[in-house]
Amino acid sequence: MNSKVNHIISFLLLVPMANLYSQDTAVLSLNYIVKRVETEYPLVLQYDLRVKSLQSKVEGSSSWMPPTFSFGLNSFPYQLNMIKRKDDPMNWAALMFSAEQMIPNSSKLRAKGNYYSSLKEVQQNNAAWTKNILRTQVRLLFYQRLVGERKIRLIADSRKVLNLLIKMSESKYTYNQANLSSIFKAKARAQELTNMETMAKSEITESNIGLNTLLNRETTTPFTIDTAVVLKDYESTILLQDTSLVQRSDISSMTNSIHAMEMNRIWMATGNKPDFGLRVSHMNMYGMPNQFTVMGMITIPIAPWSSKMYKTEVQSMTYEIQAMSLEKENMKLMAARMTNERLAMLKYERQQYDNFRDSIILTYSKNMEANLLAYKQNTGNFFVLLDAWDMLLMKRFEQLEKLQLLFRLQAEYEYETETR
């Protein structure tokens, strides 16, 4: 019995925790999931269609208004018998056919096309930032499942040790060498492990649902994950001091949005330029020779009652551009702040994690081994041994929680820096 206990404890302390789920299902790596989500998720694909939509607008920006054709009676007398009088100077009755075409100012068409072209860049930036958001979601869900599996493996190994300790204590109880209340406490603690395991499984289930959703497939599709994931060394990265060095797609989107607004302002400012038109009419006369008219037209946008429309729009867009520029600066400041905060937190949390790995867990393991040895030699008691087992389990759980926090901070740092 003692050799079995020693073997299980050694397994708990020394053997790396492997993947608990060894089902015959697809093994997905983090990079594979990220790449598939970036290329196949509907939220990403929609931006390609929006860019195509804007490209169609660019192609149509140089189009003119459709021509107008009209037909009607011209100068018909109320006394219809007059239209039978030939060469009567009063007989101007005619059938009129007219065609009219407005010719837009070429500078307006160019400004309109430039505005729609600038909007394409905004959509491309938005697509890149959406991919960054999805990457972060994938990473967080992947790390959650990774740590959740390690928790379940830890619980399973701890349960084996606890069951053997309970059997050892029950055998000693028959010789009045164990306390019955401590045995009941150990059995209750074994039941609490079930709740801990259930919580870990719920985290894994949540992760599976999230990842399957991002992969655009049934949420119950089984899969295993590639557990060859390690923490990255971001702690040595120098803190960001100059906000001008911040380069992210959302900030680029704001920059291009400002440019698009400027193009829109230029387009709106062309409202002070005139448009032209041409009208040709043919009159099929009844009492006189046939006639025609050709008329040119020009708009007068500088008229006071019409110029106010585009002038106020131009002024409004000027204020909006100034506001967007300030918003862009605020985005840079916040990005620099969040990046530096994540770097600082990564540094200190990594120190705590390394302390767990190199010192705390090792010390509690030795405490467990010492109490087990004393109990086997009848110089210790089961209550103290159970407390040592419980403290070791809790500290190893704290270590896994710290690992999950480090993974989360790492994902958040990669989000803030748009690391691919």
Backbone torsions as a table, in degrees:
resi	resn	phi	psi	omega
1	MET	NA	-45.3	-178.1
2	ASN	-63.5	-39.3	179.5
3	SER	-63.8	-35.6	177.7
4	LYS	-65.0	-43.2	-179.8
5	VAL	-61.7	-45.8	179.4
6	ASN	-60.9	-38.7	-179.7
7	HIS	-65.3	-44.6	-179.1
8	ILE	-65.4	-42.6	-179.3
9	ILE	-64.3	-41.8	177.3
10	SER	-61.6	-39.8	177.7
11	PHE	-62.5	-40.6	-179.6
12	LEU	-65.4	-38.2	-172.8
13	LEU	-87.4	-30.9	-168.0
14	LEU	-111.7	-29.1	-174.3
15	VAL	-83.7	129.3	177.2
16	PRO	-61.4	145.4	-179.1
17	MET	-76.9	120.5	-177.1
18	ALA	-93.9	176.9	178.6
19	ASN	-70.4	121.2	-177.1
20	LEU	-72.5	-29.9	-173.8
21	TYR	-95.6	96.2	-179.3
22	SER	-106.3	42.4	-179.4
23	GLN	-71.0	160.3	177.6
24	ASP	-83.4	68.4	-179.2
25	THR	-130.9	175.0	-178.2
26	ALA	-64.5	139.5	175.7
27	VAL	-100.6	116.8	-175.6
28	LEU	-108.6	129.7	175.5
29	SER	-89.9	162.9	179.6
30	LEU	-63.0	-43.5	-178.9
31	ASN	-64.1	-37.7	179.3
32	TYR	-63.4	-45.7	-178.8
33	ILE	-63.7	-42.6	-179.4
34	VAL	-60.8	-48.0	-177.5
35	LYS	-63.9	-39.4	-179.3
36	ARG	-68.4	-40.4	178.9
37	VAL	-64.9	-39.5	-178.7
38	GLU	-66.9	-23.3	-175.6
39	THR	-107.4	-19.1	-172.6
40	GLU	-123.7	-10.6	-177.0
41	TYR	-71.5	135.3	-175.3
42	PRO	-55.9	-35.2	-178.3
43	LEU	-63.4	-27.9	177.5
44	VAL	-81.5	-42.6	-176.4
45	LEU	-63.5	-27.3	-177.3
46	GLN	-63.8	-28.6	-178.0
47	TYR	-69.7	-32.4	175.6
48	ASP	-61.1	-39.9	179.1
49	LEU	-69.9	-35.6	177.9
50	ARG	-66.7	-38.1	177.0
51	VAL	-64.6	-42.1	177.6
52	LYS	-63.6	-37.0	177.8
53	SER	-62.0	-44.1	179.3
54	LEU	-68.4	-34.3	177.0
55	GLN	-62.8	-37.9	176.3
56	SER	-63.7	-37.8	177.8
57	LYS	-66.9	-37.2	177.8
58	VAL	-62.4	-44.0	-179.9
59	GLU	-65.0	-31.5	-179.1
60	GLY	-91.4	-2.2	-176.2
61	SER	-69.0	-20.2	-178.3
62	SER	-93.0	6.2	-177.8
63	SER	-76.8	155.0	177.9
64	TRP	-99.3	167.8	171.7
65	MET	-68.0	149.6	-179.2
66	PRO	-67.8	149.4	176.8
67	PRO	-67.8	157.4	-179.5
68	THR	-116.3	130.2	177.2
69	PHE	-117.0	135.5	-179.7
70	SER	-135.1	153.5	-179.0
71	PHE	-144.7	138.0	178.6
72	GLY	-176.4	-178.3	178.8
73	LEU	-90.8	138.1	-178.1
74	ASN	-125.3	124.8	174.6
75	SER	58.4	37.0	176.1
76	PHE	-77.5	132.5	178.3
77	PRO	-76.7	155.0	174.4
78	TYR	-67.8	-29.9	175.2
79	GLN	-88.7	96.5	-171.6
80	LEU	-63.5	-21.5	-179.5
81	ASN	-68.1	-14.4	179.4
82	MET	-69.0	-24.7	-176.2
83	ILE	-71.3	-8.5	177.9
84	LYS	-86.6	-9.6	-177.9
85	ARG	-84.7	113.2	179.5
86	LYS	-81.9	147.6	177.8
87	ASP	58.6	22.3	174.4
88	ASP	-85.5	119.5	-177.5
89	PRO	-61.8	-13.1	178.2
90	MET	-90.9	-7.8	-176.4
91	ASN	-92.7	88.5	177.5
92	TRP	-103.0	15.6	-178.7
93	ALA	-62.4	135.9	-178.4
94	ALA	-158.8	155.9	167.6
95	LEU	-94.0	126.3	-175.5
96	MET	-109.6	135.0	174.0
97	PHE	-120.3	126.2	-177.2
98	SER	-130.3	145.1	173.8
99	ALA	-130.5	132.9	-176.1
100	GLU	-132.1	138.5	179.2
101	GLN	-137.8	123.6	173.6
102	MET	-87.5	137.4	-177.9
103	ILE	-114.0	105.4	-176.4
104	PRO	-69.4	155.4	177.5
105	ASN	-66.5	131.5	-175.9
106	SER	-63.2	-32.4	179.2
107	SER	-66.6	-31.8	176.5
108	LYS	-66.6	-41.1	-179.9
109	LEU	-66.0	-41.2	178.5
110	ARG	-64.5	-42.3	-180.0
111	ALA	-64.5	-38.2	178.5
112	LYS	-65.7	-43.7	178.5
113	GLY	-64.5	-39.6	178.2
114	ASN	-63.9	-36.3	179.5
115	TYR	-65.2	-47.9	179.8
116	TYR	-65.5	-34.8	177.2
117	SER	-64.2	-39.0	179.9
118	SER	-66.4	-29.0	179.3
119	LEU	-69.2	-27.1	178.2
120	LYS	-62.4	-40.0	180.0
121	GLU	-64.4	-36.2	177.8
122	VAL	-62.5	-44.2	179.8
123	GLN	-65.4	-36.5	177.9
124	GLN	-65.7	-40.2	176.3
125	ASN	-65.6	-40.7	178.6
126	ASN	-63.3	-36.8	177.4
127	ALA	-63.7	-42.8	179.5
128	ALA	-64.4	-39.5	-179.7
129	TRP	-71.7	-35.6	175.6
130	THR	-61.7	-40.4	176.5
131	LYS	-61.7	-37.4	178.5
132	ASN	-64.7	-40.1	177.5
133	ILE	-64.1	-44.4	-179.5
134	LEU	-66.5	-38.6	176.8
135	ARG	-58.6	-43.2	-179.8
136	THR	-64.0	-42.5	178.1
137	GLN	-61.3	-43.3	179.3
138	VAL	-61.6	-46.2	-177.8
139	ARG	-62.2	-45.0	-178.9
140	LEU	-63.4	-43.5	179.3
141	LEU	-67.4	-39.2	179.1
142	PHE	-63.9	-46.0	180.0
143	TYR	-66.1	-34.8	178.3
144	GLN	-62.5	-43.4	178.5
145	ARG	-68.4	-40.7	-179.3
146	LEU	-57.3	-49.8	-179.6
147	VAL	-70.4	-36.1	178.3
148	GLY	-60.1	-40.2	178.2
149	GLU	-66.3	-37.6	178.1
150	ARG	-67.5	-34.3	176.4
151	LYS	-63.9	-44.4	-179.4
152	ILE	-63.6	-40.3	178.5
153	ARG	-64.8	-39.7	177.6
154	LEU	-62.7	-42.4	179.1
155	ILE	-63.5	-43.2	-179.2
156	ALA	-62.2	-44.8	179.5
157	ASP	-66.1	-40.1	179.8
158	SER	-66.6	-35.2	178.3
159	ARG	-64.8	-39.3	177.7
160	LYS	-61.2	-44.7	179.1
161	VAL	-63.3	-46.0	-178.0
162	LEU	-63.1	-41.8	179.0
163	ASN	-62.4	-38.4	178.0
164	LEU	-69.6	-36.7	177.2
165	LEU	-65.6	-39.0	178.7
166	ILE	-64.3	-43.4	178.5
167	LYS	-62.4	-40.3	178.3
168	MET	-63.2	-42.7	-179.0
169	SER	-67.9	-38.7	178.7
170	GLU	-64.9	-36.2	177.4
171	SER	-68.2	-34.6	177.9
172	LYS	-72.7	-29.6	-177.8
173	TYR	-62.9	-32.8	179.2
174	THR	-63.8	-20.4	178.0
175	TYR	-108.3	20.1	179.4
176	ASN	57.5	34.6	178.6
177	GLN	-111.1	10.9	179.1
178	ALA	-143.1	156.2	-177.8
179	ASN	-97.7	127.6	-177.1
180	LEU	-63.2	-38.8	-179.2
181	SER	-63.2	-35.8	178.4
182	SER	-67.7	-34.0	178.0
183	ILE	-65.6	-43.7	178.2
184	PHE	-64.0	-37.9	178.0
185	LYS	-63.2	-40.3	178.7
186	ALA	-64.0	-40.7	179.2
187	LYS	-66.6	-37.0	176.5
188	ALA	-65.6	-38.1	178.3
189	ARG	-65.3	-33.4	176.8
190	ALA	-64.4	-35.3	177.5
191	GLN	-71.0	-33.6	177.3
192	GLU	-65.3	-28.2	176.6
193	LEU	-61.7	-31.7	178.4
194	THR	-63.3	-41.7	177.2
195	ASN	-65.0	-41.0	177.6
196	MET	-62.1	-39.6	179.0
197	GLU	-66.5	-39.3	178.4
198	THR	-62.8	-40.9	178.5
199	MET	-63.5	-41.4	178.7
200	ALA	-65.2	-39.6	178.6
201	LYS	-65.8	-34.8	178.0
202	SER	-65.8	-36.5	176.8
203	GLU	-65.0	-41.0	179.2
204	ILE	-65.9	-41.7	178.9
205	THR	-63.1	-43.1	177.2
206	GLU	-59.9	-42.9	178.6
207	SER	-63.6	-43.5	179.9
208	ASN	-61.0	-43.7	179.5
209	ILE	-62.2	-44.7	-179.6
210	GLY	-63.5	-45.5	-178.7
211	LEU	-67.4	-42.1	178.4
212	ASN	-64.1	-36.6	177.3
213	THR	-64.5	-44.6	178.8
214	LEU	-65.6	-29.2	176.0
215	LEU	-81.4	-0.5	176.5
216	ASN	59.3	53.0	177.2
217	ARG	-145.5	178.9	-177.8
218	GLU	-57.5	136.6	-175.7
219	THR	-68.1	-17.8	-179.4
220	THR	-96.0	6.9	-179.6
221	THR	-63.4	121.8	-178.4
222	PRO	-77.2	148.4	175.5
223	PHE	-164.5	159.3	173.2
224	THR	-113.5	163.1	-177.5
225	ILE	-115.2	151.1	174.8
226	ASP	-76.6	113.4	-174.2
227	THR	-86.2	6.0	179.5
228	ALA	-79.5	64.5	-178.9
229	VAL	-121.1	130.1	-179.6
230	VAL	-125.3	158.5	175.5
231	LEU	-69.7	142.4	178.4
232	LYS	-92.5	153.2	-176.4
233	ASP	-91.0	80.2	175.8
234	TYR	-95.1	-10.7	-174.1
235	GLU	-63.7	-26.9	-178.6
236	SER	-84.3	-2.8	179.6
237	THR	-66.5	137.9	-179.2
238	ILE	-74.3	139.0	179.4
239	LEU	-62.1	144.8	-177.8
240	LEU	-80.5	124.3	-178.2
241	GLN	-108.4	-36.1	-175.7
242	ASP	-100.9	114.4	-177.5
243	THR	-67.6	-18.9	178.8
244	SER	-67.8	-16.2	179.0
245	LEU	-83.2	-7.8	-180.0
246	VAL	-71.1	118.3	179.8
247	GLN	-126.9	105.4	179.2
248	ARG	-138.2	156.3	-177.1
249	SER	-65.6	-35.0	179.7
250	ASP	-67.9	-34.1	177.3
251	ILE	-73.7	-38.9	175.2
252	SER	-63.0	-36.1	176.6
253	SER	-62.7	-40.3	177.5
254	MET	-66.4	-40.6	177.9
255	THR	-59.6	-46.1	-179.7
256	ASN	-72.5	-27.6	174.4
257	SER	-66.2	-39.3	175.8
258	ILE	-63.3	-42.4	177.7
259	HIS	-63.1	-41.3	178.7
260	ALA	-63.9	-38.3	177.8
261	MET	-65.6	-36.7	176.5
262	GLU	-65.0	-40.3	176.8
263	MET	-64.4	-37.0	177.7
264	ASN	-66.7	-37.9	178.1
265	ARG	-65.0	-41.0	177.9
266	ILE	-63.1	-40.9	178.4
267	TRP	-62.3	-45.6	-178.8
268	MET	-65.9	-33.6	-179.5
269	ALA	-67.8	-21.8	177.2
270	THR	-71.2	-0.1	175.9
271	GLY	-64.2	-15.5	178.5
272	ASN	-85.4	0.0	178.8
273	LYS	-97.0	141.9	-176.0
274	PRO	-77.0	154.4	168.7
275	ASP	-106.4	159.7	-176.2
276	PHE	-121.0	163.6	178.6
277	GLY	-154.1	161.1	179.6
278	LEU	-139.7	134.0	177.3
279	ARG	-130.8	129.9	178.1
280	VAL	-120.3	130.1	-179.0
281	SER	-127.1	142.3	173.7
282	HIS	-122.6	133.0	-179.5
283	MET	-117.6	119.1	176.8
284	ASN	-89.5	96.8	-171.1
285	MET	-77.0	152.9	177.0
286	TYR	-97.5	-41.3	-175.3
287	GLY	-106.8	-7.9	-176.1
288	MET	-137.7	170.1	177.5
289	PRO	-59.9	150.8	179.0
290	ASN	-60.0	150.4	-176.3
291	GLN	-134.9	165.1	175.6
292	PHE	-145.3	159.7	175.0
293	THR	-134.1	144.5	173.2
294	VAL	-128.4	123.1	-175.9
295	MET	-129.9	135.0	172.1
296	GLY	-98.0	149.4	-177.7
297	MET	-130.8	152.0	176.6
298	ILE	-147.2	134.7	176.9
299	THR	-82.4	155.6	-179.8
300	ILE	-121.8	79.7	-175.0
301	PRO	-71.6	-12.9	-178.1
302	ILE	-83.5	0.7	176.6
303	ALA	-60.8	136.6	-173.9
304	PRO	-54.5	-37.5	-176.8
305	TRP	-76.4	-8.9	177.8
306	SER	-116.1	-26.8	-176.7
307	SER	-68.5	-24.7	-178.8
308	LYS	-62.0	-27.6	-176.6
309	MET	-63.6	-51.4	-177.1
310	TYR	-82.5	-27.3	179.6
311	LYS	-65.7	-43.0	179.5
312	THR	-67.7	-36.1	177.7
313	GLU	-65.1	-41.9	178.8
314	VAL	-63.0	-42.7	179.5
315	GLN	-65.9	-40.7	178.3
316	SER	-61.3	-42.8	179.8
317	MET	-68.0	-32.4	176.3
318	THR	-61.4	-45.2	177.5
319	TYR	-64.6	-39.7	-179.0
320	GLU	-64.5	-39.4	177.5
321	ILE	-62.4	-41.9	178.3
322	GLN	-63.1	-41.2	178.7
323	ALA	-65.5	-41.6	179.7
324	MET	-66.0	-34.2	177.9
325	SER	-64.8	-40.3	176.6
326	LEU	-67.5	-38.0	177.3
327	GLU	-63.4	-38.0	178.0
328	LYS	-62.7	-43.2	178.3
329	GLU	-63.7	-38.5	177.3
330	ASN	-64.6	-39.2	177.7
331	MET	-61.6	-40.2	178.3
332	LYS	-64.7	-43.4	179.8
333	LEU	-62.2	-45.6	-179.4
334	MET	-66.1	-37.1	178.9
335	ALA	-65.1	-42.4	178.5
336	ALA	-65.1	-40.7	180.0
337	ARG	-63.9	-49.5	-177.7
338	MET	-65.0	-36.6	178.3
339	THR	-63.5	-46.4	-179.1
340	ASN	-67.9	-35.9	177.5
341	GLU	-64.1	-42.7	179.8
342	ARG	-66.0	-37.8	177.8
343	LEU	-63.4	-43.9	-179.9
344	ALA	-64.9	-44.3	179.9
345	MET	-65.5	-39.1	176.9
346	LEU	-59.3	-40.9	-178.4
347	LYS	-61.8	-50.2	-174.8
348	TYR	-76.0	-36.4	177.3
349	GLU	-68.3	-33.2	177.9
350	ARG	-67.1	-36.7	176.7
351	GLN	-62.5	-41.7	178.4
352	GLN	-65.3	-42.1	179.9
353	TYR	-63.6	-43.2	178.6
354	ASP	-63.2	-34.3	177.9
355	ASN	-67.1	-39.5	174.1
356	PHE	-59.6	-48.7	-174.5
357	ARG	-67.4	-41.3	-171.0
358	ASP	-93.1	-20.6	-172.6
359	SER	-133.2	-56.5	-170.5
360	ILE	-62.6	-52.1	-178.3
361	ILE	-62.4	-40.6	-179.9
362	LEU	-62.6	-42.5	-179.6
363	THR	-65.8	-44.7	178.8
364	TYR	-66.9	-31.3	176.4
365	SER	-65.8	-41.6	177.6
366	LYS	-66.1	-36.5	176.8
367	ASN	-63.0	-40.8	177.3
368	MET	-63.3	-44.9	-178.7
369	GLU	-65.3	-40.2	-179.6
370	ALA	-65.2	-42.9	178.9
371	ASN	-67.9	-35.3	177.1
372	LEU	-65.1	-43.4	178.9
373	LEU	-62.9	-43.3	179.5
374	ALA	-64.0	-38.4	-179.6
375	TYR	-67.7	-39.7	178.6
376	LYS	-65.4	-30.6	-179.9
377	GLN	-90.6	7.8	177.9
378	ASN	63.4	25.6	175.4
379	THR	-108.1	-3.4	177.7
380	GLY	-123.8	177.0	178.7
381	ASN	-124.0	159.2	-173.2
382	PHE	-67.2	-32.4	180.0
383	PHE	-60.9	-44.5	179.8
384	VAL	-67.7	-40.0	178.2
385	LEU	-63.6	-41.4	178.9
386	LEU	-64.8	-38.9	177.3
387	ASP	-64.1	-39.1	178.1
388	ALA	-64.8	-41.6	176.9
389	TRP	-62.0	-43.2	-178.0
390	ASP	-65.2	-43.1	-179.1
391	MET	-65.6	-39.0	178.0
392	LEU	-63.9	-43.2	178.8
393	LEU	-62.1	-45.2	-178.2
394	MET	-63.7	-40.1	-179.1
395	LYS	-69.2	-35.3	176.6
396	ARG	-70.1	-32.1	173.7
397	PHE	-67.6	-40.8	177.0
398	GLU	-61.7	-37.6	177.8
399	GLN	-62.7	-42.2	178.1
400	LEU	-68.1	-37.8	176.1
401	GLU	-63.7	-39.2	177.7
402	LYS	-65.8	-38.2	177.4
403	LEU	-63.5	-43.0	178.6
404	GLN	-64.4	-37.5	177.0
405	LEU	-63.9	-40.8	178.0
406	LEU	-63.4	-42.9	177.3
407	PHE	-61.9	-40.3	179.5
408	ARG	-64.9	-44.6	178.3
409	LEU	-63.6	-38.0	178.1
410	GLN	-63.0	-44.2	178.3
411	ALA	-64.1	-38.9	179.5
412	GLU	-68.9	-37.0	176.4
413	TYR	-65.0	-42.5	178.8
414	GLU	-66.5	-29.2	174.5
415	TYR	-67.7	-47.5	-177.3
416	GLU	-64.9	-32.5	-179.2
417	THR	-97.8	-0.7	-178.6
418	GLU	53.7	48.7	178.0
419	THR	-78.1	129.0	-178.3
420	ARG	-91.3	NA	NA
